[in-house]
């Protein structure tokens, strides 16, 4: 185990904890869901994502991402 804290300075190439976030407090867009699912941004896929978000809310993206 290292004596260094979990978060080391940005000069060492590690993102400081204050800049890390999960995004759990924001509302995903249809574009977010399409991209998270690995699909292309097409009108058809955006409509699919809008329907899924309307039906499932934030959990739609939570179910898509590992």
CHARMM internal coordinates of N, CA and C (Angstrom, degrees):
IC EDIT
DIST 1 N 1 CA 1.4376
DIST 1 CA 1 C 1.5146
ANGL 1 N 1 CA 1 C 109.88
DIST 1 C 2 N 1.2887
ANGL 1 CA 1 C 2 N 116.97
DIHE 1 N 1 CA 1 C 2 N 145.93
DIST 2 N 2 CA 1.4560
ANGL 1 C 2 N 2 CA 122.66
DIHE 1 CA 1 C 2 N 2 CA -179.19
DIST 2 CA 2 C 1.5180
ANGL 2 N 2 CA 2 C 110.37
DIHE 1 C 2 N 2 CA 2 C -89.09
DIST 2 C 3 N 1.3412
ANGL 2 CA 2 C 3 N 115.48
DIHE 2 N 2 CA 2 C 3 N 150.54
DIST 3 N 3 CA 1.4648
ANGL 2 C 3 N 3 CA 120.41
DIHE 2 CA 2 C 3 N 3 CA 175.14
DIST 3 CA 3 C 1.5125
ANGL 3 N 3 CA 3 C 111.77
DIHE 2 C 3 N 3 CA 3 C -82.18
DIST 3 C 4 N 1.3360
ANGL 3 CA 3 C 4 N 116.98
DIHE 3 N 3 CA 3 C 4 N -8.39
DIST 4 N 4 CA 1.4583
ANGL 3 C 4 N 4 CA 120.89
DIHE 3 CA 3 C 4 N 4 CA -179.32
DIST 4 CA 4 C 1.5272
ANGL 4 N 4 CA 4 C 109.55
DIHE 3 C 4 N 4 CA 4 C -75.04
DIST 4 C 5 N 1.3379
ANGL 4 CA 4 C 5 N 116.56
DIHE 4 N 4 CA 4 C 5 N 148.51
DIST 5 N 5 CA 1.4685
ANGL 4 C 5 N 5 CA 118.61
DIHE 4 CA 4 C 5 N 5 CA 175.46
DIST 5 CA 5 C 1.5162
ANGL 5 N 5 CA 5 C 110.21
DIHE 4 C 5 N 5 CA 5 C -65.19
DIST 5 C 6 N 1.3221
ANGL 5 CA 5 C 6 N 115.69
DIHE 5 N 5 CA 5 C 6 N 162.67
DIST 6 N 6 CA 1.4632
ANGL 5 C 6 N 6 CA 121.01
DIHE 5 CA 5 C 6 N 6 CA 179.40
DIST 6 CA 6 C 1.5179
ANGL 6 N 6 CA 6 C 111.79
DIHE 5 C 6 N 6 CA 6 C -52.80
DIST 6 C 7 N 1.3086
ANGL 6 CA 6 C 7 N 115.17
DIHE 6 N 6 CA 6 C 7 N -39.85
DIST 7 N 7 CA 1.4532
ANGL 6 C 7 N 7 CA 121.01
DIHE 6 CA 6 C 7 N 7 CA -178.26
DIST 7 CA 7 C 1.5216
ANGL 7 N 7 CA 7 C 109.16
DIHE 6 C 7 N 7 CA 7 C -103.70
DIST 7 C 8 N 1.3195
ANGL 7 CA 7 C 8 N 116.40
DIHE 7 N 7 CA 7 C 8 N 118.08
DIST 8 N 8 CA 1.4584
ANGL 7 C 8 N 8 CA 120.26
DIHE 7 CA 7 C 8 N 8 CA 175.51
DIST 8 CA 8 C 1.5063
ANGL 8 N 8 CA 8 C 109.15
DIHE 7 C 8 N 8 CA 8 C -106.28
DIST 8 C 9 N 1.2919
ANGL 8 CA 8 C 9 N 117.56
DIHE 8 N 8 CA 8 C 9 N 168.12
DIST 9 N 9 CA 1.4634
ANGL 8 C 9 N 9 CA 121.07
DIHE 8 CA 8 C 9 N 9 CA -173.15
DIST 9 CA 9 C 1.5213
ANGL 9 N 9 CA 9 C 112.63
DIHE 8 C 9 N 9 CA 9 C -60.32
DIST 9 C 10 N 1.3239
ANGL 9 CA 9 C 10 N 114.27
DIHE 9 N 9 CA 9 C 10 N 153.52
DIST 10 N 10 CA 1.4641
ANGL 9 C 10 N 10 CA 120.97
DIHE 9 CA 9 C 10 N 10 CA 179.55
DIST 10 CA 10 C 1.5160
ANGL 10 N 10 CA 10 C 111.31
DIHE 9 C 10 N 10 CA 10 C -62.85
DIST 10 C 11 N 1.3338
ANGL 10 CA 10 C 11 N 116.52
DIHE 10 N 10 CA 10 C 11 N -24.33
DIST 11 N 11 CA 1.4661
ANGL 10 C 11 N 11 CA 119.23
DIHE 10 CA 10 C 11 N 11 CA 179.82
DIST 11 CA 11 C 1.5231
ANGL 11 N 11 CA 11 C 111.12
DIHE 10 C 11 N 11 CA 11 C -65.61
DIST 11 C 12 N 1.3138
ANGL 11 CA 11 C 12 N 117.67
DIHE 11 N 11 CA 11 C 12 N -17.75
DIST 12 N 12 CA 1.4571
ANGL 11 C 12 N 12 CA 121.76
DIHE 11 CA 11 C 12 N 12 CA 178.20
DIST 12 CA 12 C 1.5149
ANGL 12 N 12 CA 12 C 111.65
DIHE 11 C 12 N 12 CA 12 C -92.39
DIST 12 C 13 N 1.3511
ANGL 12 CA 12 C 13 N 117.48
DIHE 12 N 12 CA 12 C 13 N 1.20
DIST 13 N 13 CA 1.4493
ANGL 12 C 13 N 13 CA 120.80
DIHE 12 CA 12 C 13 N 13 CA 176.44
DIST 13 CA 13 C 1.5143
ANGL 13 N 13 CA 13 C 115.41
DIHE 12 C 13 N 13 CA 13 C 90.47
DIST 13 C 14 N 1.3127
ANGL 13 CA 13 C 14 N 117.84
DIHE 13 N 13 CA 13 C 14 N 11.12
DIST 14 N 14 CA 1.4569
ANGL 13 C 14 N 14 CA 121.37
DIHE 13 CA 13 C 14 N 14 CA 179.43
DIST 14 CA 14 C 1.5244
ANGL 14 N 14 CA 14 C 108.51
DIHE 13 C 14 N 14 CA 14 C -109.52
DIST 14 C 15 N 1.3200
ANGL 14 CA 14 C 15 N 116.51
DIHE 14 N 14 CA 14 C 15 N 134.37
DIST 15 N 15 CA 1.4600
ANGL 14 C 15 N 15 CA 120.70
DIHE 14 CA 14 C 15 N 15 CA -179.75
DIST 15 CA 15 C 1.5274
ANGL 15 N 15 CA 15 C 109.81
DIHE 14 C 15 N 15 CA 15 C -70.09
DIST 15 C 16 N 1.3324
ANGL 15 CA 15 C 16 N 117.36
DIHE 15 N 15 CA 15 C 16 N 128.41
DIST 16 N 16 CA 1.4695
ANGL 15 C 16 N 16 CA 119.66
DIHE 15 CA 15 C 16 N 16 CA 178.48
DIST 16 CA 16 C 1.5261
ANGL 16 N 16 CA 16 C 111.35
DIHE 15 C 16 N 16 CA 16 C -64.34
DIST 16 C 17 N 1.3261
ANGL 16 CA 16 C 17 N 115.86
DIHE 16 N 16 CA 16 C 17 N 148.02
DIST 17 N 17 CA 1.4637
ANGL 16 C 17 N 17 CA 121.43
DIHE 16 CA 16 C 17 N 17 CA -178.60
DIST 17 CA 17 C 1.5261
ANGL 17 N 17 CA 17 C 112.33
DIHE 16 C 17 N 17 CA 17 C -54.94
DIST 17 C 18 N 1.3263
ANGL 17 CA 17 C 18 N 116.78
DIHE 17 N 17 CA 17 C 18 N -34.59
DIST 18 N 18 CA 1.4620
ANGL 17 C 18 N 18 CA 119.80
DIHE 17 CA 17 C 18 N 18 CA -177.62
DIST 18 CA 18 C 1.5233
ANGL 18 N 18 CA 18 C 112.65
DIHE 17 C 18 N 18 CA 18 C -64.55
DIST 18 C 19 N 1.3276
ANGL 18 CA 18 C 19 N 117.81
DIHE 18 N 18 CA 18 C 19 N -18.20
DIST 19 N 19 CA 1.4645
ANGL 18 C 19 N 19 CA 121.21
DIHE 18 CA 18 C 19 N 19 CA 179.37
DIST 19 CA 19 C 1.5276
ANGL 19 N 19 CA 19 C 112.76
DIHE 18 C 19 N 19 CA 19 C -98.54
DIST 19 C 20 N 1.3159
ANGL 19 CA 19 C 20 N 117.18
DIHE 19 N 19 CA 19 C 20 N -8.38
DIST 20 N 20 CA 1.4605
ANGL 19 C 20 N 20 CA 120.49
DIHE 19 CA 19 C 20 N 20 CA -179.13
DIST 20 CA 20 C 1.5161
ANGL 20 N 20 CA 20 C 110.22
DIHE 19 C 20 N 20 CA 20 C -86.09
DIST 20 C 21 N 1.3088
ANGL 20 CA 20 C 21 N 117.03
DIHE 20 N 20 CA 20 C 21 N 142.58
DIST 21 N 21 CA 1.4574
ANGL 20 C 21 N 21 CA 122.05
DIHE 20 CA 20 C 21 N 21 CA 175.88
DIST 21 CA 21 C 1.5157
ANGL 21 N 21 CA 21 C 108.67
DIHE 20 C 21 N 21 CA 21 C -157.18
DIST 21 C 22 N 1.2841
ANGL 21 CA 21 C 22 N 116.34
DIHE 21 N 21 CA 21 C 22 N 159.15
DIST 22 N 22 CA 1.4643
ANGL 21 C 22 N 22 CA 120.65
DIHE 21 CA 21 C 22 N 22 CA -179.59
DIST 22 CA 22 C 1.5130
ANGL 22 N 22 CA 22 C 112.37
DIHE 21 C 22 N 22 CA 22 C -93.26
DIST 22 C 23 N 1.3149
ANGL 22 CA 22 C 23 N 117.21
DIHE 22 N 22 CA 22 C 23 N -19.23
DIST 23 N 23 CA 1.4522
ANGL 22 C 23 N 23 CA 120.14
DIHE 22 CA 22 C 23 N 23 CA -177.16
DIST 23 CA 23 C 1.5118
ANGL 23 N 23 CA 23 C 112.54
DIHE 22 C 23 N 23 CA 23 C 81.87
DIST 23 C 24 N 1.3127
ANGL 23 CA 23 C 24 N 116.57
DIHE 23 N 23 CA 23 C 24 N 8.29
DIST 24 N 24 CA 1.4452
ANGL 23 C 24 N 24 CA 120.70
DIHE 23 CA 23 C 24 N 24 CA -177.27
DIST 24 CA 24 C 1.5148
ANGL 24 N 24 CA 24 C 115.36
DIHE 23 C 24 N 24 CA 24 C -66.84
DIST 24 C 25 N 1.3121
ANGL 24 CA 24 C 25 N 117.29
DIHE 24 N 24 CA 24 C 25 N -14.76
DIST 25 N 25 CA 1.4592
ANGL 24 C 25 N 25 CA 118.39
DIHE 24 CA 24 C 25 N 25 CA -177.10
DIST 25 CA 25 C 1.5328
ANGL 25 N 25 CA 25 C 112.68
DIHE 24 C 25 N 25 CA 25 C -97.05
DIST 25 C 26 N 1.2994
ANGL 25 CA 25 C 26 N 116.97
DIHE 25 N 25 CA 25 C 26 N -5.47
DIST 26 N 26 CA 1.4702
ANGL 25 C 26 N 26 CA 118.72
DIHE 25 CA 25 C 26 N 26 CA -179.18
DIST 26 CA 26 C 1.5255
ANGL 26 N 26 CA 26 C 111.06
DIHE 25 C 26 N 26 CA 26 C -96.20
DIST 26 C 27 N 1.3073
ANGL 26 CA 26 C 27 N 115.60
DIHE 26 N 26 CA 26 C 27 N 165.88
DIST 27 N 27 CA 1.4597
ANGL 26 C 27 N 27 CA 120.53
DIHE 26 CA 26 C 27 N 27 CA 177.86
DIST 27 CA 27 C 1.5190
ANGL 27 N 27 CA 27 C 108.91
DIHE 26 C 27 N 27 CA 27 C -100.79
DIST 27 C 28 N 1.3269
ANGL 27 CA 27 C 28 N 117.69
DIHE 27 N 27 CA 27 C 28 N 116.57
DIST 28 N 28 CA 1.4571
ANGL 27 C 28 N 28 CA 120.13
DIHE 27 CA 27 C 28 N 28 CA -178.99
DIST 28 CA 28 C 1.5257
ANGL 28 N 28 CA 28 C 111.66
DIHE 27 C 28 N 28 CA 28 C -67.44
DIST 28 C 29 N 1.3164
ANGL 28 CA 28 C 29 N 115.75
DIHE 28 N 28 CA 28 C 29 N 146.69
DIST 29 N 29 CA 1.4598
ANGL 28 C 29 N 29 CA 120.95
DIHE 28 CA 28 C 29 N 29 CA 176.98
DIST 29 CA 29 C 1.5266
ANGL 29 N 29 CA 29 C 109.20
DIHE 28 C 29 N 29 CA 29 C -93.97
DIST 29 C 30 N 1.3048
ANGL 29 CA 29 C 30 N 115.25
DIHE 29 N 29 CA 29 C 30 N 169.88
DIST 30 N 30 CA 1.4635
ANGL 29 C 30 N 30 CA 120.10
DIHE 29 CA 29 C 30 N 30 CA 175.61
DIST 30 CA 30 C 1.5275
ANGL 30 N 30 CA 30 C 109.74
DIHE 29 C 30 N 30 CA 30 C -59.75
DIST 30 C 31 N 1.3239
ANGL 30 CA 30 C 31 N 116.56
DIHE 30 N 30 CA 30 C 31 N -38.29
DIST 31 N 31 CA 1.4673
ANGL 30 C 31 N 31 CA 120.38
DIHE 30 CA 30 C 31 N 31 CA 178.14
DIST 31 CA 31 C 1.5235
ANGL 31 N 31 CA 31 C 110.38
DIHE 30 C 31 N 31 CA 31 C -62.31
DIST 31 C 32 N 1.3241
ANGL 31 CA 31 C 32 N 118.36
DIHE 31 N 31 CA 31 C 32 N -41.08
DIST 32 N 32 CA 1.4639
ANGL 31 C 32 N 32 CA 121.65
DIHE 31 CA 31 C 32 N 32 CA 177.43
DIST 32 CA 32 C 1.5205
ANGL 32 N 32 CA 32 C 111.13
DIHE 31 C 32 N 32 CA 32 C -58.59
DIST 32 C 33 N 1.3177
ANGL 32 CA 32 C 33 N 115.98
DIHE 32 N 32 CA 32 C 33 N -44.89
DIST 33 N 33 CA 1.4626
ANGL 32 C 33 N 33 CA 120.29
DIHE 32 CA 32 C 33 N 33 CA -178.28
DIST 33 CA 33 C 1.5216
ANGL 33 N 33 CA 33 C 111.73
DIHE 32 C 33 N 33 CA 33 C -67.09
DIST 33 C 34 N 1.3232
ANGL 33 CA 33 C 34 N 117.08
DIHE 33 N 33 CA 33 C 34 N -41.03
DIST 34 N 34 CA 1.4670
ANGL 33 C 34 N 34 CA 120.32
DIHE 33 CA 33 C 34 N 34 CA 178.20
DIST 34 CA 34 C 1.5289
ANGL 34 N 34 CA 34 C 109.72
DIHE 33 C 34 N 34 CA 34 C -61.13
DIST 34 C 35 N 1.3180
ANGL 34 CA 34 C 35 N 117.17
DIHE 34 N 34 CA 34 C 35 N -47.77
DIST 35 N 35 CA 1.4594
ANGL 34 C 35 N 35 CA 120.70
DIHE 34 CA 34 C 35 N 35 CA -178.63
DIST 35 CA 35 C 1.5326
ANGL 35 N 35 CA 35 C 111.59
DIHE 34 C 35 N 35 CA 35 C -66.52
DIST 35 C 36 N 1.3280
ANGL 35 CA 35 C 36 N 117.51
DIHE 35 N 35 CA 35 C 36 N -39.69
DIST 36 N 36 CA 1.4598
ANGL 35 C 36 N 36 CA 120.73
DIHE 35 CA 35 C 36 N 36 CA 179.34
DIST 36 CA 36 C 1.5253
ANGL 36 N 36 CA 36 C 111.65
DIHE 35 C 36 N 36 CA 36 C -64.83
DIST 36 C 37 N 1.3267
ANGL 36 CA 36 C 37 N 116.40
DIHE 36 N 36 CA 36 C 37 N -28.73
DIST 37 N 37 CA 1.4636
ANGL 36 C 37 N 37 CA 120.03
DIHE 36 CA 36 C 37 N 37 CA -179.81
DIST 37 CA 37 C 1.5257
ANGL 37 N 37 CA 37 C 112.42
DIHE 36 C 37 N 37 CA 37 C -85.10
DIST 37 C 38 N 1.3344
ANGL 37 CA 37 C 38 N 116.48
DIHE 37 N 37 CA 37 C 38 N -3.80
DIST 38 N 38 CA 1.4632
ANGL 37 C 38 N 38 CA 120.04
DIHE 37 CA 37 C 38 N 38 CA 177.76
DIST 38 CA 38 C 1.5124
ANGL 38 N 38 CA 38 C 113.95
DIHE 37 C 38 N 38 CA 38 C 81.85
DIST 38 C 39 N 1.3099
ANGL 38 CA 38 C 39 N 117.14
DIHE 38 N 38 CA 38 C 39 N 14.25
DIST 39 N 39 CA 1.4688
ANGL 38 C 39 N 39 CA 121.34
DIHE 38 CA 38 C 39 N 39 CA -179.63
DIST 39 CA 39 C 1.5225
ANGL 39 N 39 CA 39 C 110.35
DIHE 38 C 39 N 39 CA 39 C -93.01
DIST 39 C 40 N 1.3168
ANGL 39 CA 39 C 40 N 115.50
DIHE 39 N 39 CA 39 C 40 N 162.89
DIST 40 N 40 CA 1.4627
ANGL 39 C 40 N 40 CA 121.86
DIHE 39 CA 39 C 40 N 40 CA 175.23
DIST 40 CA 40 C 1.5203
ANGL 40 N 40 CA 40 C 109.68
DIHE 39 C 40 N 40 CA 40 C -78.12
DIST 40 C 41 N 1.3346
ANGL 40 CA 40 C 41 N 115.27
DIHE 40 N 40 CA 40 C 41 N 150.00
DIST 41 N 41 CA 1.4702
ANGL 40 C 41 N 41 CA 120.48
DIHE 40 CA 40 C 41 N 41 CA 177.24
DIST 41 CA 41 C 1.5259
ANGL 41 N 41 CA 41 C 109.22
DIHE 40 C 41 N 41 CA 41 C -79.17
DIST 41 C 42 N 1.3140
ANGL 41 CA 41 C 42 N 115.21
DIHE 41 N 41 CA 41 C 42 N 91.01
DIST 42 N 42 CA 1.4628
ANGL 41 C 42 N 42 CA 121.53
DIHE 41 CA 41 C 42 N 42 CA 177.08
DIST 42 CA 42 C 1.5252
ANGL 42 N 42 CA 42 C 107.37
DIHE 41 C 42 N 42 CA 42 C -121.34
DIST 42 C 43 N 1.3238
ANGL 42 CA 42 C 43 N 117.57
DIHE 42 N 42 CA 42 C 43 N 159.21
DIST 43 N 43 CA 1.4754
ANGL 42 C 43 N 43 CA 119.19
DIHE 42 CA 42 C 43 N 43 CA 177.10
DIST 43 CA 43 C 1.5319
ANGL 43 N 43 CA 43 C 112.48
DIHE 42 C 43 N 43 CA 43 C -55.15
DIST 43 C 44 N 1.3257
ANGL 43 CA 43 C 44 N 116.96
DIHE 43 N 43 CA 43 C 44 N -40.06
DIST 44 N 44 CA 1.4634
ANGL 43 C 44 N 44 CA 121.10
DIHE 43 CA 43 C 44 N 44 CA -179.51
DIST 44 CA 44 C 1.5321
ANGL 44 N 44 CA 44 C 111.01
DIHE 43 C 44 N 44 CA 44 C -63.11
DIST 44 C 45 N 1.3371
ANGL 44 CA 44 C 45 N 116.72
DIHE 44 N 44 CA 44 C 45 N -44.60
DIST 45 N 45 CA 1.4589
ANGL 44 C 45 N 45 CA 120.10
DIHE 44 CA 44 C 45 N 45 CA -179.72
DIST 45 CA 45 C 1.5304
ANGL 45 N 45 CA 45 C 111.68
DIHE 44 C 45 N 45 CA 45 C -69.78
DIST 45 C 46 N 1.3151
ANGL 45 CA 45 C 46 N 117.51
DIHE 45 N 45 CA 45 C 46 N -34.46
DIST 46 N 46 CA 1.4643
ANGL 45 C 46 N 46 CA 120.32
DIHE 45 CA 45 C 46 N 46 CA 176.88
DIST 46 CA 46 C 1.5333
ANGL 46 N 46 CA 46 C 110.40
DIHE 45 C 46 N 46 CA 46 C -66.20
DIST 46 C 47 N 1.3280
ANGL 46 CA 46 C 47 N 117.37
DIHE 46 N 46 CA 46 C 47 N -38.72
DIST 47 N 47 CA 1.4704
ANGL 46 C 47 N 47 CA 120.41
DIHE 46 CA 46 C 47 N 47 CA 176.76
DIST 47 CA 47 C 1.5246
ANGL 47 N 47 CA 47 C 110.58
DIHE 46 C 47 N 47 CA 47 C -64.39
DIST 47 C 48 N 1.3350
ANGL 47 CA 47 C 48 N 116.16
DIHE 47 N 47 CA 47 C 48 N -41.69
DIST 48 N 48 CA 1.4640
ANGL 47 C 48 N 48 CA 120.87
DIHE 47 CA 47 C 48 N 48 CA 177.06
DIST 48 CA 48 C 1.5332
ANGL 48 N 48 CA 48 C 109.72
DIHE 47 C 48 N 48 CA 48 C -58.23
DIST 48 C 49 N 1.3352
ANGL 48 CA 48 C 49 N 116.03
DIHE 48 N 48 CA 48 C 49 N -46.87
DIST 49 N 49 CA 1.4616
ANGL 48 C 49 N 49 CA 120.81
DIHE 48 CA 48 C 49 N 49 CA -177.73
DIST 49 CA 49 C 1.5320
ANGL 49 N 49 CA 49 C 111.39
DIHE 48 C 49 N 49 CA 49 C -66.01
DIST 49 C 50 N 1.3087
ANGL 49 CA 49 C 50 N 117.01
DIHE 49 N 49 CA 49 C 50 N -39.49
DIST 50 N 50 CA 1.4679
ANGL 49 C 50 N 50 CA 120.20
DIHE 49 CA 49 C 50 N 50 CA 178.29
DIST 50 CA 50 C 1.5280
ANGL 50 N 50 CA 50 C 110.85
DIHE 49 C 50 N 50 CA 50 C -62.38
DIST 50 C 51 N 1.3291
ANGL 50 CA 50 C 51 N 116.57
DIHE 50 N 50 CA 50 C 51 N -42.37
DIST 51 N 51 CA 1.4648
ANGL 50 C 51 N 51 CA 119.91
DIHE 50 CA 50 C 51 N 51 CA 178.21
DIST 51 CA 51 C 1.5349
ANGL 51 N 51 CA 51 C 110.82
DIHE 50 C 51 N 51 CA 51 C -64.21
DIST 51 C 52 N 1.3164
ANGL 51 CA 51 C 52 N 115.38
DIHE 51 N 51 CA 51 C 52 N -42.83
DIST 52 N 52 CA 1.4777
ANGL 51 C 52 N 52 CA 119.05
DIHE 51 CA 51 C 52 N 52 CA -178.92
DIST 52 CA 52 C 1.5215
ANGL 52 N 52 CA 52 C 111.34
DIHE 51 C 52 N 52 CA 52 C -66.44
DIST 52 C 53 N 1.3285
ANGL 52 CA 52 C 53 N 117.20
DIHE 52 N 52 CA 52 C 53 N -41.55
DIST 53 N 53 CA 1.4603
ANGL 52 C 53 N 53 CA 120.22
DIHE 52 CA 52 C 53 N 53 CA 177.71
DIST 53 CA 53 C 1.5275
ANGL 53 N 53 CA 53 C 111.14
DIHE 52 C 53 N 53 CA 53 C -64.79
DIST 53 C 54 N 1.3136
ANGL 53 CA 53 C 54 N 117.29
DIHE 53 N 53 CA 53 C 54 N -37.77
DIST 54 N 54 CA 1.4629
ANGL 53 C 54 N 54 CA 120.78
DIHE 53 CA 53 C 54 N 54 CA 178.19
DIST 54 CA 54 C 1.5304
ANGL 54 N 54 CA 54 C 111.05
DIHE 53 C 54 N 54 CA 54 C -65.06
DIST 54 C 55 N 1.3142
ANGL 54 CA 54 C 55 N 115.34
DIHE 54 N 54 CA 54 C 55 N -35.59
DIST 55 N 55 CA 1.4590
ANGL 54 C 55 N 55 CA 120.94
DIHE 54 CA 54 C 55 N 55 CA -178.00
DIST 55 CA 55 C 1.5315
ANGL 55 N 55 CA 55 C 112.11
DIHE 54 C 55 N 55 CA 55 C -80.45
DIST 55 C 56 N 1.3479
ANGL 55 CA 55 C 56 N 117.09
DIHE 55 N 55 CA 55 C 56 N -42.88
DIST 56 N 56 CA 1.4600
ANGL 55 C 56 N 56 CA 121.01
DIHE 55 CA 55 C 56 N 56 CA -170.82
DIST 56 CA 56 C 1.5275
ANGL 56 N 56 CA 56 C 114.67
DIHE 55 C 56 N 56 CA 56 C -110.76
DIST 56 C 57 N 1.3236
ANGL 56 CA 56 C 57 N 117.50
DIHE 56 N 56 CA 56 C 57 N -13.99
DIST 57 N 57 CA 1.4551
ANGL 56 C 57 N 57 CA 119.96
DIHE 56 CA 56 C 57 N 57 CA -177.54
DIST 57 CA 57 C 1.5216
ANGL 57 N 57 CA 57 C 111.98
DIHE 56 C 57 N 57 CA 57 C 65.88
DIST 57 C 58 N 1.3206
ANGL 57 CA 57 C 58 N 116.19
DIHE 57 N 57 CA 57 C 58 N -151.41
DIST 58 N 58 CA 1.4670
ANGL 57 C 58 N 58 CA 122.14
DIHE 57 CA 57 C 58 N 58 CA -177.55
DIST 58 CA 58 C 1.5244
ANGL 58 N 58 CA 58 C 112.69
DIHE 57 C 58 N 58 CA 58 C -56.09
DIST 58 C 59 N 1.3154
ANGL 58 CA 58 C 59 N 117.76
DIHE 58 N 58 CA 58 C 59 N -30.18
DIST 59 N 59 CA 1.4617
ANGL 58 C 59 N 59 CA 119.45
DIHE 58 CA 58 C 59 N 59 CA -177.66
DIST 59 CA 59 C 1.5244
ANGL 59 N 59 CA 59 C 112.24
DIHE 58 C 59 N 59 CA 59 C -62.76
DIST 59 C 60 N 1.3280
ANGL 59 CA 59 C 60 N 117.96
DIHE 59 N 59 CA 59 C 60 N -20.60
DIST 60 N 60 CA 1.4664
ANGL 59 C 60 N 60 CA 120.26
DIHE 59 CA 59 C 60 N 60 CA 177.87
DIST 60 CA 60 C 1.5196
ANGL 60 N 60 CA 60 C 110.70
DIHE 59 C 60 N 60 CA 60 C -59.67
DIST 60 C 61 N 1.3182
ANGL 60 CA 60 C 61 N 116.94
DIHE 60 N 60 CA 60 C 61 N -43.28
DIST 61 N 61 CA 1.4661
ANGL 60 C 61 N 61 CA 119.31
DIHE 60 CA 60 C 61 N 61 CA 179.93
DIST 61 CA 61 C 1.5167
ANGL 61 N 61 CA 61 C 110.87
DIHE 60 C 61 N 61 CA 61 C -78.76
DIST 61 C 62 N 1.3361
ANGL 61 CA 61 C 62 N 117.44
DIHE 61 N 61 CA 61 C 62 N -32.66
DIST 62 N 62 CA 1.4575
ANGL 61 C 62 N 62 CA 120.53
DIHE 61 CA 61 C 62 N 62 CA 177.37
DIST 62 CA 62 C 1.5292
ANGL 62 N 62 CA 62 C 110.81
DIHE 61 C 62 N 62 CA 62 C -63.41
DIST 62 C 63 N 1.3155
ANGL 62 CA 62 C 63 N 117.33
DIHE 62 N 62 CA 62 C 63 N -35.97
DIST 63 N 63 CA 1.4683
ANGL 62 C 63 N 63 CA 121.63
DIHE 62 CA 62 C 63 N 63 CA 178.74
DIST 63 CA 63 C 1.5258
ANGL 63 N 63 CA 63 C 111.48
DIHE 62 C 63 N 63 CA 63 C -72.80
DIST 63 C 64 N 1.3301
ANGL 63 CA 63 C 64 N 116.53
DIHE 63 N 63 CA 63 C 64 N -25.68
DIST 64 N 64 CA 1.4606
ANGL 63 C 64 N 64 CA 121.11
DIHE 63 CA 63 C 64 N 64 CA -176.69
DIST 64 CA 64 C 1.5223
ANGL 64 N 64 CA 64 C 111.73
DIHE 63 C 64 N 64 CA 64 C -80.80
DIST 64 C 65 N 1.3262
ANGL 64 CA 64 C 65 N 115.71
DIHE 64 N 64 CA 64 C 65 N -39.72
DIST 65 N 65 CA 1.4580
ANGL 64 C 65 N 65 CA 120.33
DIHE 64 CA 64 C 65 N 65 CA -177.61
DIST 65 CA 65 C 1.5232
ANGL 65 N 65 CA 65 C 110.73
DIHE 64 C 65 N 65 CA 65 C -86.86
DIST 65 C 66 N 1.3474
ANGL 65 CA 65 C 66 N 116.28
DIHE 65 N 65 CA 65 C 66 N 145.77
DIST 66 N 66 CA 1.4776
ANGL 65 C 66 N 66 CA 118.65
DIHE 65 CA 65 C 66 N 66 CA 180.00
DIST 66 CA 66 C 1.5103
ANGL 66 N 66 CA 66 C 112.11
DIHE 65 C 66 N 66 CA 66 C -67.25
END
COOR INIT
IC SEED 1 N 1 CA 1 C
IC BUILD
